[in-house]
Amino acid sequence: MFTFKRNSNSFLRTLFLTLALITTISLSNAQTVYRYDWSTGLWKRVDRGDAVVNFLTQPLQSLSSAASTAIPLQGTIAVEPTSILETKLTSPPATKNRWYFYMHYTVTNSSQEHSYRILAGQSIDAGTATIWNDATKIYVRFELNNDWLADESHLNFVQSEPDEFYSPVPGQFPFKLNHSSSVAAYTYEILFSDIQNKCGFLPQPGDSVYVLLHLKIKNNRGQSETAWAGPETSCFSVSVSATKLAWFLRKPGDYATKAIDVSVISEYPVVVTFKDFNDPVNEAGNHVQTYFSFETLENWIKASDLSTSFRILEPGNSTFGMYHRVVLQGQPACNYFSVGTISFAIVMVKSKFIK
């Protein structure tokens, strides 16, 4: 698919992050579904009595500096009578969206600094945050770039990694400042004893601490944003709009929907590859034809052929969307299961890149 041509001082490092889209019989917000009209050659919106797609809208944010990270991917398509479909649509689960970032810091016996990006509006590079500690204090410094200035800053420390149920309220953070004169940089100096008193735990060397830094910022172009410090500057960030997808089909037809939106932030090129994608099958070995496309309802790729394709994302902020297409031709009513993996690999190279 592609090769790298090395020169004498070139090097290549990759960082693999495997993301999961879990398609199961979970209910939440119904997604728009289209059916292909062969007489007109157009995609038309589908009535909910024929087909429904539901997302468990729990976006996945993955930040990594490890050599590899893996999250499993599974999927089912349910072909069901109307009565079963209507019953399942009555009780969607409560879910939460992750709309913030946080910094993972390990307390040390030295003064080694760790740097993280500050992202405004979840995708705008607005500066850098740095954390270090000594024997009695932990230091959190933010430095904004591109004419951004902070009017307010809010800081919190938590002992356990925030999950999808954690909902931070910056105004209630124990450490906060209203900067009377807007600032481009500021350093918090927090005693470990203050963390114990205000956050309920005393960090020790070797302990993981999860640091939430929230800023209200503005620039000289009249733009105002909220910002969070999050991904380490040596890492890359991948966000997926939903982690669970459920098809419910009642009538034969050619259906499609927007499945996921992916956002990647990286200082280096990222190669996106696909593995083990196939048509979903039931226990009897019957299958449902499925296809994928990028950005539009055309140029469809068979699920089995997706594993031989790849995408190259340029350094910086990149996004892409994937559509999912299902062709139902009278298969028996039951669940159809499939497995697949999307991998994101950072490429750090000082040599020519040849497609």
Contacts in CASP RR format, 6 or more apart in sequence:
PFRMAT RR
TARGET T0000
AUTHOR 0000-0000-0000
METHOD contacts of the structure
MODEL  1
MFTFKRNSNSFLRTLFLTLALITTISLSNAQTVYRYDWSTGLWKRVDRGD
AVVNFLTQPLQSLSSAASTAIPLQGTIAVEPTSILETKLTSPPATKNRWY
FYMHYTVTNSSQEHSYRILAGQSIDAGTATIWNDATKIYVRFELNNDWLA
DESHLNFVQSEPDEFYSPVPGQFPFKLNHSSSVAAYTYEILFSDIQNKCG
FLPQPGDSVYVLLHLKIKNNRGQSETAWAGPETSCFSVSVSATKLAWFLR
KPGDYATKAIDVSVISEYPVVVTFKDFNDPVNEAGNHVQTYFSFETLENW
IKASDLSTSFRILEPGNSTFGMYHRVVLQGQPACNYFSVGTISFAIVMVK
SKFIK
1 308 0 8 1.000
1 310 0 8 1.000
2 271 0 8 1.000
2 310 0 8 1.000
2 312 0 8 1.000
2 353 0 8 1.000
2 354 0 8 1.000
2 355 0 8 1.000
3 354 0 8 1.000
4 10 0 8 1.000
4 12 0 8 1.000
4 349 0 8 1.000
4 351 0 8 1.000
4 352 0 8 1.000
4 353 0 8 1.000
4 354 0 8 1.000
5 351 0 8 1.000
5 352 0 8 1.000
5 354 0 8 1.000
6 12 0 8 1.000
6 351 0 8 1.000
7 350 0 8 1.000
7 351 0 8 1.000
7 352 0 8 1.000
9 350 0 8 1.000
10 349 0 8 1.000
10 350 0 8 1.000
10 351 0 8 1.000
11 348 0 8 1.000
11 349 0 8 1.000
11 350 0 8 1.000
12 347 0 8 1.000
12 348 0 8 1.000
12 349 0 8 1.000
12 351 0 8 1.000
13 346 0 8 1.000
13 347 0 8 1.000
13 348 0 8 1.000
14 345 0 8 1.000
14 346 0 8 1.000
14 347 0 8 1.000
14 348 0 8 1.000
15 64 0 8 1.000
15 65 0 8 1.000
15 66 0 8 1.000
15 67 0 8 1.000
15 68 0 8 1.000
15 235 0 8 1.000
15 236 0 8 1.000
15 345 0 8 1.000
15 346 0 8 1.000
16 67 0 8 1.000
16 68 0 8 1.000
16 69 0 8 1.000
16 343 0 8 1.000
16 344 0 8 1.000
16 345 0 8 1.000
17 62 0 8 1.000
17 64 0 8 1.000
17 68 0 8 1.000
17 69 0 8 1.000
17 236 0 8 1.000
17 238 0 8 1.000
17 343 0 8 1.000
17 344 0 8 1.000
17 345 0 8 1.000
18 68 0 8 1.000
18 69 0 8 1.000
18 70 0 8 1.000
18 71 0 8 1.000
18 341 0 8 1.000
18 342 0 8 1.000
18 343 0 8 1.000
18 344 0 8 1.000
19 60 0 8 1.000
19 62 0 8 1.000
19 71 0 8 1.000
19 73 0 8 1.000
19 238 0 8 1.000
19 240 0 8 1.000
19 341 0 8 1.000
19 342 0 8 1.000
19 343 0 8 1.000
19 344 0 8 1.000
20 60 0 8 1.000
20 71 0 8 1.000
20 72 0 8 1.000
20 73 0 8 1.000
20 74 0 8 1.000
20 243 0 8 1.000
20 341 0 8 1.000
21 73 0 8 1.000
21 75 0 8 1.000
21 240 0 8 1.000
21 242 0 8 1.000
21 243 0 8 1.000
21 244 0 8 1.000
21 245 0 8 1.000
21 259 0 8 1.000
21 260 0 8 1.000
21 342 0 8 1.000
22 56 0 8 1.000
22 72 0 8 1.000
22 73 0 8 1.000
22 74 0 8 1.000
22 75 0 8 1.000
22 243 0 8 1.000
22 244 0 8 1.000
22 245 0 8 1.000
23 74 0 8 1.000
23 75 0 8 1.000
23 76 0 8 1.000
23 77 0 8 1.000
23 244 0 8 1.000
23 245 0 8 1.000
23 246 0 8 1.000
23 247 0 8 1.000
23 338 0 8 1.000
24 74 0 8 1.000
24 75 0 8 1.000
24 76 0 8 1.000
24 244 0 8 1.000
24 246 0 8 1.000
25 76 0 8 1.000
25 78 0 8 1.000
25 88 0 8 1.000
25 246 0 8 1.000
25 335 0 8 1.000
26 54 0 8 1.000
26 56 0 8 1.000
26 93 0 8 1.000
26 244 0 8 1.000
26 246 0 8 1.000
27 54 0 8 1.000
27 56 0 8 1.000
27 88 0 8 1.000
27 89 0 8 1.000
27 91 0 8 1.000
27 92 0 8 1.000
27 93 0 8 1.000
27 246 0 8 1.000
28 54 0 8 1.000
28 55 0 8 1.000
28 56 0 8 1.000
28 57 0 8 1.000
28 92 0 8 1.000
28 93 0 8 1.000
28 95 0 8 1.000
28 244 0 8 1.000
29 54 0 8 1.000
29 55 0 8 1.000
29 57 0 8 1.000
29 92 0 8 1.000
30 48 0 8 1.000
30 52 0 8 1.000
30 53 0 8 1.000
30 54 0 8 1.000
30 89 0 8 1.000
31 53 0 8 1.000
31 54 0 8 1.000
31 55 0 8 1.000
31 257 0 8 1.000
31 258 0 8 1.000
32 45 0 8 1.000
32 257 0 8 1.000
32 258 0 8 1.000
33 45 0 8 1.000
33 46 0 8 1.000
33 51 0 8 1.000
33 52 0 8 1.000
33 53 0 8 1.000
33 255 0 8 1.000
33 256 0 8 1.000
33 257 0 8 1.000
34 43 0 8 1.000
34 44 0 8 1.000
34 45 0 8 1.000
34 46 0 8 1.000
34 255 0 8 1.000
34 256 0 8 1.000
34 257 0 8 1.000
34 297 0 8 1.000
35 43 0 8 1.000
35 44 0 8 1.000
35 45 0 8 1.000
35 46 0 8 1.000
35 50 0 8 1.000
35 51 0 8 1.000
35 253 0 8 1.000
35 254 0 8 1.000
35 255 0 8 1.000
35 256 0 8 1.000
36 42 0 8 1.000
36 43 0 8 1.000
36 44 0 8 1.000
36 253 0 8 1.000
36 254 0 8 1.000
36 255 0 8 1.000
36 256 0 8 1.000
37 43 0 8 1.000
37 44 0 8 1.000
38 254 0 8 1.000
43 256 0 8 1.000
43 297 0 8 1.000
46 255 0 8 1.000
49 82 0 8 1.000
49 85 0 8 1.000
49 250 0 8 1.000
49 251 0 8 1.000
50 249 0 8 1.000
50 250 0 8 1.000
50 251 0 8 1.000
51 247 0 8 1.000
51 248 0 8 1.000
51 249 0 8 1.000
51 250 0 8 1.000
51 251 0 8 1.000
51 253 0 8 1.000
51 255 0 8 1.000
52 85 0 8 1.000
52 89 0 8 1.000
52 247 0 8 1.000
52 248 0 8 1.000
53 245 0 8 1.000
53 246 0 8 1.000
53 247 0 8 1.000
53 248 0 8 1.000
53 257 0 8 1.000
54 89 0 8 1.000
54 92 0 8 1.000
54 245 0 8 1.000
54 246 0 8 1.000
54 248 0 8 1.000
55 242 0 8 1.000
55 244 0 8 1.000
55 245 0 8 1.000
55 246 0 8 1.000
56 93 0 8 1.000
56 95 0 8 1.000
56 242 0 8 1.000
56 243 0 8 1.000
56 244 0 8 1.000
56 245 0 8 1.000
56 246 0 8 1.000
57 95 0 8 1.000
57 97 0 8 1.000
57 241 0 8 1.000
57 242 0 8 1.000
58 95 0 8 1.000
58 96 0 8 1.000
58 97 0 8 1.000
58 98 0 8 1.000
58 164 0 8 1.000
58 242 0 8 1.000
58 243 0 8 1.000
58 244 0 8 1.000
59 97 0 8 1.000
59 98 0 8 1.000
59 239 0 8 1.000
59 240 0 8 1.000
59 241 0 8 1.000
59 242 0 8 1.000
59 243 0 8 1.000
60 71 0 8 1.000
60 238 0 8 1.000
60 239 0 8 1.000
60 240 0 8 1.000
60 243 0 8 1.000
61 98 0 8 1.000
61 101 0 8 1.000
61 237 0 8 1.000
61 238 0 8 1.000
61 239 0 8 1.000
62 69 0 8 1.000
62 71 0 8 1.000
62 237 0 8 1.000
62 238 0 8 1.000
62 239 0 8 1.000
63 101 0 8 1.000
63 104 0 8 1.000
63 230 0 8 1.000
63 231 0 8 1.000
63 232 0 8 1.000
63 235 0 8 1.000
63 236 0 8 1.000
63 237 0 8 1.000
64 235 0 8 1.000
64 236 0 8 1.000
65 232 0 8 1.000
65 234 0 8 1.000
65 235 0 8 1.000
70 341 0 8 1.000
72 339 0 8 1.000
72 341 0 8 1.000
73 339 0 8 1.000
73 340 0 8 1.000
73 341 0 8 1.000
73 342 0 8 1.000
74 337 0 8 1.000
74 338 0 8 1.000
74 339 0 8 1.000
74 340 0 8 1.000
75 245 0 8 1.000
75 280 0 8 1.000
75 337 0 8 1.000
75 338 0 8 1.000
75 339 0 8 1.000
76 246 0 8 1.000
76 247 0 8 1.000
76 280 0 8 1.000
76 335 0 8 1.000
76 336 0 8 1.000
76 337 0 8 1.000
76 338 0 8 1.000
77 247 0 8 1.000
77 249 0 8 1.000
77 280 0 8 1.000
77 288 0 8 1.000
77 290 0 8 1.000
77 326 0 8 1.000
77 335 0 8 1.000
77 336 0 8 1.000
78 246 0 8 1.000
78 247 0 8 1.000
78 248 0 8 1.000
78 249 0 8 1.000
78 334 0 8 1.000
78 335 0 8 1.000
78 336 0 8 1.000
79 249 0 8 1.000
79 250 0 8 1.000
79 288 0 8 1.000
79 328 0 8 1.000
79 331 0 8 1.000
79 332 0 8 1.000
79 333 0 8 1.000
79 334 0 8 1.000
79 335 0 8 1.000
79 336 0 8 1.000
80 248 0 8 1.000
80 249 0 8 1.000
80 250 0 8 1.000
80 333 0 8 1.000
81 250 0 8 1.000
81 333 0 8 1.000
82 250 0 8 1.000
85 248 0 8 1.000
85 250 0 8 1.000
88 248 0 8 1.000
89 248 0 8 1.000
95 164 0 8 1.000
96 164 0 8 1.000
96 165 0 8 1.000
96 167 0 8 1.000
98 164 0 8 1.000
99 122 0 8 1.000
100 162 0 8 1.000
100 168 0 8 1.000
100 212 0 8 1.000
100 214 0 8 1.000
100 228 0 8 1.000
101 119 0 8 1.000
101 122 0 8 1.000
101 228 0 8 1.000
101 229 0 8 1.000
101 230 0 8 1.000
101 231 0 8 1.000
102 161 0 8 1.000
102 162 0 8 1.000
102 210 0 8 1.000
102 211 0 8 1.000
102 212 0 8 1.000
102 228 0 8 1.000
102 229 0 8 1.000
102 230 0 8 1.000
103 114 0 8 1.000
103 116 0 8 1.000
103 129 0 8 1.000
103 131 0 8 1.000
103 210 0 8 1.000
103 211 0 8 1.000
103 212 0 8 1.000
103 213 0 8 1.000
103 229 0 8 1.000
103 230 0 8 1.000
103 232 0 8 1.000
104 161 0 8 1.000
104 208 0 8 1.000
104 209 0 8 1.000
104 210 0 8 1.000
104 211 0 8 1.000
104 232 0 8 1.000
105 114 0 8 1.000
105 131 0 8 1.000
105 138 0 8 1.000
105 208 0 8 1.000
105 209 0 8 1.000
105 210 0 8 1.000
105 211 0 8 1.000
106 206 0 8 1.000
106 207 0 8 1.000
106 208 0 8 1.000
106 209 0 8 1.000
107 133 0 8 1.000
107 138 0 8 1.000
107 203 0 8 1.000
107 204 0 8 1.000
107 205 0 8 1.000
107 206 0 8 1.000
107 207 0 8 1.000
107 209 0 8 1.000
108 133 0 8 1.000
108 205 0 8 1.000
108 206 0 8 1.000
109 205 0 8 1.000
111 132 0 8 1.000
111 133 0 8 1.000
111 134 0 8 1.000
112 132 0 8 1.000
113 130 0 8 1.000
113 131 0 8 1.000
113 132 0 8 1.000
114 130 0 8 1.000
114 131 0 8 1.000
114 132 0 8 1.000
114 232 0 8 1.000
115 128 0 8 1.000
115 129 0 8 1.000
115 130 0 8 1.000
115 232 0 8 1.000
115 233 0 8 1.000
115 234 0 8 1.000
116 128 0 8 1.000
116 129 0 8 1.000
116 130 0 8 1.000
116 131 0 8 1.000
116 229 0 8 1.000
116 230 0 8 1.000
116 231 0 8 1.000
116 232 0 8 1.000
116 233 0 8 1.000
117 125 0 8 1.000
117 127 0 8 1.000
117 128 0 8 1.000
117 129 0 8 1.000
117 229 0 8 1.000
117 230 0 8 1.000
117 231 0 8 1.000
117 232 0 8 1.000
117 233 0 8 1.000
117 237 0 8 1.000
117 265 0 8 1.000
118 125 0 8 1.000
118 126 0 8 1.000
118 127 0 8 1.000
118 128 0 8 1.000
118 129 0 8 1.000
118 142 0 8 1.000
118 144 0 8 1.000
118 213 0 8 1.000
118 215 0 8 1.000
118 227 0 8 1.000
118 228 0 8 1.000
118 229 0 8 1.000
118 230 0 8 1.000
119 125 0 8 1.000
119 126 0 8 1.000
119 227 0 8 1.000
119 228 0 8 1.000
119 229 0 8 1.000
119 230 0 8 1.000
119 231 0 8 1.000
119 265 0 8 1.000
120 126 0 8 1.000
120 148 0 8 1.000
120 217 0 8 1.000
120 225 0 8 1.000
120 226 0 8 1.000
120 227 0 8 1.000
121 225 0 8 1.000
121 226 0 8 1.000
121 227 0 8 1.000
122 228 0 8 1.000
122 239 0 8 1.000
122 263 0 8 1.000
123 263 0 8 1.000
123 265 0 8 1.000
123 317 0 8 1.000
124 225 0 8 1.000
124 227 0 8 1.000
125 145 0 8 1.000
125 146 0 8 1.000
125 265 0 8 1.000
125 316 0 8 1.000
125 317 0 8 1.000
126 144 0 8 1.000
126 145 0 8 1.000
126 146 0 8 1.000
126 148 0 8 1.000
126 215 0 8 1.000
126 217 0 8 1.000
126 225 0 8 1.000
126 227 0 8 1.000
127 142 0 8 1.000
127 143 0 8 1.000
127 144 0 8 1.000
127 145 0 8 1.000
127 146 0 8 1.000
127 148 0 8 1.000
128 142 0 8 1.000
128 143 0 8 1.000
128 145 0 8 1.000
128 233 0 8 1.000
129 140 0 8 1.000
129 141 0 8 1.000
129 142 0 8 1.000
129 143 0 8 1.000
129 213 0 8 1.000
129 229 0 8 1.000
129 230 0 8 1.000
130 139 0 8 1.000
130 140 0 8 1.000
130 141 0 8 1.000
130 142 0 8 1.000
130 143 0 8 1.000
131 138 0 8 1.000
131 139 0 8 1.000
131 140 0 8 1.000
131 141 0 8 1.000
131 211 0 8 1.000
132 138 0 8 1.000
132 139 0 8 1.000
133 139 0 8 1.000
133 203 0 8 1.000
136 191 0 8 1.000
136 192 0 8 1.000
136 193 0 8 1.000
137 189 0 8 1.000
137 190 0 8 1.000
137 191 0 8 1.000
137 192 0 8 1.000
138 157 0 8 1.000
138 190 0 8 1.000
138 192 0 8 1.000
138 195 0 8 1.000
138 203 0 8 1.000
138 209 0 8 1.000
139 187 0 8 1.000
139 188 0 8 1.000
139 189 0 8 1.000
139 190 0 8 1.000
140 155 0 8 1.000
140 187 0 8 1.000
140 188 0 8 1.000
140 190 0 8 1.000
140 211 0 8 1.000
140 213 0 8 1.000
141 185 0 8 1.000
141 186 0 8 1.000
141 187 0 8 1.000
141 188 0 8 1.000
142 150 0 8 1.000
142 153 0 8 1.000
142 185 0 8 1.000
142 186 0 8 1.000
142 213 0 8 1.000
142 215 0 8 1.000
142 229 0 8 1.000
143 184 0 8 1.000
143 185 0 8 1.000
144 150 0 8 1.000
144 184 0 8 1.000
144 185 0 8 1.000
144 215 0 8 1.000
144 217 0 8 1.000
146 219 0 8 1.000
147 219 0 8 1.000
147 220 0 8 1.000
147 221 0 8 1.000
148 184 0 8 1.000
148 217 0 8 1.000
148 218 0 8 1.000
148 219 0 8 1.000
148 227 0 8 1.000
149 182 0 8 1.000
149 183 0 8 1.000
149 184 0 8 1.000
149 217 0 8 1.000
149 218 0 8 1.000
149 219 0 8 1.000
150 179 0 8 1.000
150 182 0 8 1.000
150 183 0 8 1.000
150 184 0 8 1.000
150 186 0 8 1.000
150 215 0 8 1.000
150 216 0 8 1.000
150 217 0 8 1.000
151 178 0 8 1.000
151 179 0 8 1.000
151 182 0 8 1.000
151 216 0 8 1.000
151 217 0 8 1.000
151 218 0 8 1.000
152 176 0 8 1.000
152 177 0 8 1.000
152 178 0 8 1.000
152 179 0 8 1.000
152 215 0 8 1.000
152 216 0 8 1.000
153 176 0 8 1.000
153 177 0 8 1.000
153 179 0 8 1.000
153 186 0 8 1.000
153 188 0 8 1.000
153 213 0 8 1.000
153 214 0 8 1.000
153 215 0 8 1.000
153 216 0 8 1.000
154 170 0 8 1.000
154 171 0 8 1.000
154 173 0 8 1.000
154 175 0 8 1.000
154 176 0 8 1.000
154 212 0 8 1.000
154 213 0 8 1.000
154 214 0 8 1.000
154 215 0 8 1.000
155 173 0 8 1.000
155 174 0 8 1.000
155 175 0 8 1.000
155 176 0 8 1.000
155 188 0 8 1.000
155 190 0 8 1.000
155 211 0 8 1.000
155 212 0 8 1.000
155 213 0 8 1.000
155 214 0 8 1.000
156 168 0 8 1.000
156 170 0 8 1.000
156 173 0 8 1.000
156 174 0 8 1.000
156 175 0 8 1.000
156 199 0 8 1.000
156 211 0 8 1.000
156 212 0 8 1.000
157 190 0 8 1.000
157 195 0 8 1.000
157 199 0 8 1.000
157 201 0 8 1.000
157 203 0 8 1.000
157 209 0 8 1.000
157 210 0 8 1.000
157 211 0 8 1.000
157 212 0 8 1.000
158 166 0 8 1.000
158 199 0 8 1.000
158 209 0 8 1.000
158 210 0 8 1.000
158 212 0 8 1.000
159 199 0 8 1.000
159 200 0 8 1.000
159 201 0 8 1.000
159 207 0 8 1.000
159 209 0 8 1.000
159 210 0 8 1.000
160 210 0 8 1.000
161 208 0 8 1.000
161 210 0 8 1.000
162 168 0 8 1.000
162 210 0 8 1.000
162 212 0 8 1.000
168 212 0 8 1.000
168 214 0 8 1.000
170 176 0 8 1.000
170 212 0 8 1.000
170 214 0 8 1.000
173 212 0 8 1.000
173 214 0 8 1.000
174 194 0 8 1.000
174 198 0 8 1.000
174 199 0 8 1.000
175 188 0 8 1.000
175 190 0 8 1.000
175 194 0 8 1.000
175 198 0 8 1.000
177 186 0 8 1.000
179 186 0 8 1.000
182 218 0 8 1.000
192 202 0 8 1.000
192 203 0 8 1.000
193 202 0 8 1.000
195 201 0 8 1.000
195 202 0 8 1.000
195 203 0 8 1.000
196 202 0 8 1.000
203 209 0 8 1.000
211 229 0 8 1.000
212 228 0 8 1.000
212 229 0 8 1.000
213 228 0 8 1.000
213 229 0 8 1.000
213 230 0 8 1.000
214 226 0 8 1.000
214 227 0 8 1.000
214 228 0 8 1.000
215 226 0 8 1.000
215 227 0 8 1.000
215 228 0 8 1.000
215 229 0 8 1.000
216 224 0 8 1.000
216 225 0 8 1.000
216 226 0 8 1.000
216 227 0 8 1.000
217 224 0 8 1.000
217 225 0 8 1.000
217 226 0 8 1.000
217 227 0 8 1.000
218 224 0 8 1.000
218 225 0 8 1.000
230 237 0 8 1.000
231 237 0 8 1.000
231 265 0 8 1.000
233 267 0 8 1.000
236 264 0 8 1.000
236 265 0 8 1.000
236 266 0 8 1.000
236 267 0 8 1.000
236 268 0 8 1.000
236 270 0 8 1.000
236 344 0 8 1.000
236 346 0 8 1.000
237 263 0 8 1.000
237 264 0 8 1.000
237 265 0 8 1.000
237 266 0 8 1.000
238 262 0 8 1.000
238 263 0 8 1.000
238 264 0 8 1.000
238 344 0 8 1.000
239 262 0 8 1.000
239 263 0 8 1.000
239 264 0 8 1.000
240 260 0 8 1.000
240 261 0 8 1.000
240 262 0 8 1.000
241 260 0 8 1.000
241 261 0 8 1.000
241 262 0 8 1.000
242 259 0 8 1.000
242 260 0 8 1.000
245 259 0 8 1.000
245 260 0 8 1.000
245 324 0 8 1.000
247 255 0 8 1.000
247 326 0 8 1.000
249 255 0 8 1.000
249 326 0 8 1.000
249 328 0 8 1.000
251 328 0 8 1.000
252 328 0 8 1.000
252 329 0 8 1.000
252 330 0 8 1.000
253 327 0 8 1.000
253 328 0 8 1.000
253 329 0 8 1.000
254 325 0 8 1.000
254 326 0 8 1.000
254 327 0 8 1.000
254 328 0 8 1.000
255 325 0 8 1.000
255 326 0 8 1.000
255 327 0 8 1.000
255 328 0 8 1.000
256 297 0 8 1.000
256 323 0 8 1.000
256 324 0 8 1.000
256 325 0 8 1.000
256 326 0 8 1.000
257 323 0 8 1.000
257 324 0 8 1.000
258 321 0 8 1.000
258 322 0 8 1.000
258 323 0 8 1.000
259 292 0 8 1.000
259 321 0 8 1.000
259 322 0 8 1.000
259 323 0 8 1.000
259 324 0 8 1.000
260 321 0 8 1.000
260 322 0 8 1.000
261 319 0 8 1.000
261 320 0 8 1.000
261 321 0 8 1.000
262 272 0 8 1.000
262 319 0 8 1.000
262 320 0 8 1.000
262 321 0 8 1.000
262 322 0 8 1.000
262 342 0 8 1.000
263 317 0 8 1.000
263 318 0 8 1.000
263 319 0 8 1.000
264 270 0 8 1.000
264 272 0 8 1.000
264 313 0 8 1.000
264 317 0 8 1.000
264 318 0 8 1.000
264 319 0 8 1.000
264 344 0 8 1.000
265 316 0 8 1.000
265 317 0 8 1.000
265 318 0 8 1.000
266 313 0 8 1.000
266 315 0 8 1.000
266 316 0 8 1.000
266 318 0 8 1.000
266 346 0 8 1.000
267 315 0 8 1.000
267 316 0 8 1.000
268 315 0 8 1.000
268 346 0 8 1.000
268 347 0 8 1.000
268 348 0 8 1.000
268 349 0 8 1.000
269 312 0 8 1.000
269 313 0 8 1.000
269 314 0 8 1.000
269 315 0 8 1.000
269 346 0 8 1.000
269 347 0 8 1.000
269 349 0 8 1.000
269 353 0 8 1.000
270 312 0 8 1.000
270 313 0 8 1.000
270 318 0 8 1.000
270 344 0 8 1.000
270 345 0 8 1.000
270 346 0 8 1.000
270 347 0 8 1.000
271 310 0 8 1.000
271 311 0 8 1.000
271 312 0 8 1.000
271 313 0 8 1.000
271 344 0 8 1.000
271 345 0 8 1.000
271 347 0 8 1.000
272 310 0 8 1.000
272 311 0 8 1.000
272 312 0 8 1.000
272 313 0 8 1.000
272 342 0 8 1.000
272 343 0 8 1.000
272 344 0 8 1.000
272 345 0 8 1.000
273 309 0 8 1.000
273 310 0 8 1.000
273 342 0 8 1.000
273 343 0 8 1.000
273 345 0 8 1.000
274 306 0 8 1.000
274 307 0 8 1.000
274 309 0 8 1.000
274 310 0 8 1.000
274 340 0 8 1.000
274 341 0 8 1.000
274 342 0 8 1.000
274 343 0 8 1.000
275 307 0 8 1.000
275 340 0 8 1.000
275 341 0 8 1.000
275 342 0 8 1.000
275 343 0 8 1.000
276 307 0 8 1.000
276 339 0 8 1.000
276 340 0 8 1.000
276 341 0 8 1.000
277 292 0 8 1.000
277 303 0 8 1.000
277 304 0 8 1.000
277 306 0 8 1.000
277 307 0 8 1.000
277 338 0 8 1.000
277 340 0 8 1.000
278 303 0 8 1.000
278 304 0 8 1.000
278 338 0 8 1.000
278 339 0 8 1.000
278 340 0 8 1.000
279 287 0 8 1.000
279 288 0 8 1.000
279 289 0 8 1.000
279 290 0 8 1.000
279 303 0 8 1.000
279 304 0 8 1.000
279 336 0 8 1.000
279 338 0 8 1.000
280 287 0 8 1.000
280 288 0 8 1.000
280 290 0 8 1.000
280 336 0 8 1.000
280 337 0 8 1.000
280 338 0 8 1.000
281 287 0 8 1.000
281 288 0 8 1.000
281 336 0 8 1.000
281 337 0 8 1.000
281 338 0 8 1.000
282 331 0 8 1.000
282 332 0 8 1.000
282 334 0 8 1.000
282 335 0 8 1.000
282 336 0 8 1.000
282 337 0 8 1.000
283 334 0 8 1.000
284 332 0 8 1.000
286 331 0 8 1.000
286 332 0 8 1.000
286 336 0 8 1.000
287 331 0 8 1.000
287 336 0 8 1.000
288 326 0 8 1.000
288 327 0 8 1.000
288 328 0 8 1.000
288 331 0 8 1.000
288 336 0 8 1.000
289 302 0 8 1.000
289 326 0 8 1.000
289 327 0 8 1.000
289 329 0 8 1.000
290 302 0 8 1.000
290 303 0 8 1.000
290 324 0 8 1.000
290 325 0 8 1.000
290 326 0 8 1.000
290 327 0 8 1.000
290 338 0 8 1.000
291 300 0 8 1.000
291 301 0 8 1.000
291 302 0 8 1.000
291 303 0 8 1.000
291 324 0 8 1.000
291 325 0 8 1.000
291 327 0 8 1.000
292 300 0 8 1.000
292 301 0 8 1.000
292 303 0 8 1.000
292 306 0 8 1.000
292 322 0 8 1.000
292 323 0 8 1.000
292 324 0 8 1.000
292 325 0 8 1.000
293 299 0 8 1.000
293 300 0 8 1.000
293 301 0 8 1.000
293 322 0 8 1.000
293 323 0 8 1.000
293 325 0 8 1.000
294 311 0 8 1.000
294 320 0 8 1.000
294 321 0 8 1.000
294 322 0 8 1.000
294 323 0 8 1.000
295 320 0 8 1.000
295 321 0 8 1.000
295 323 0 8 1.000
296 323 0 8 1.000
297 323 0 8 1.000
300 325 0 8 1.000
301 309 0 8 1.000
303 338 0 8 1.000
311 320 0 8 1.000
312 355 0 8 1.000
313 320 0 8 1.000
347 353 0 8 1.000
END
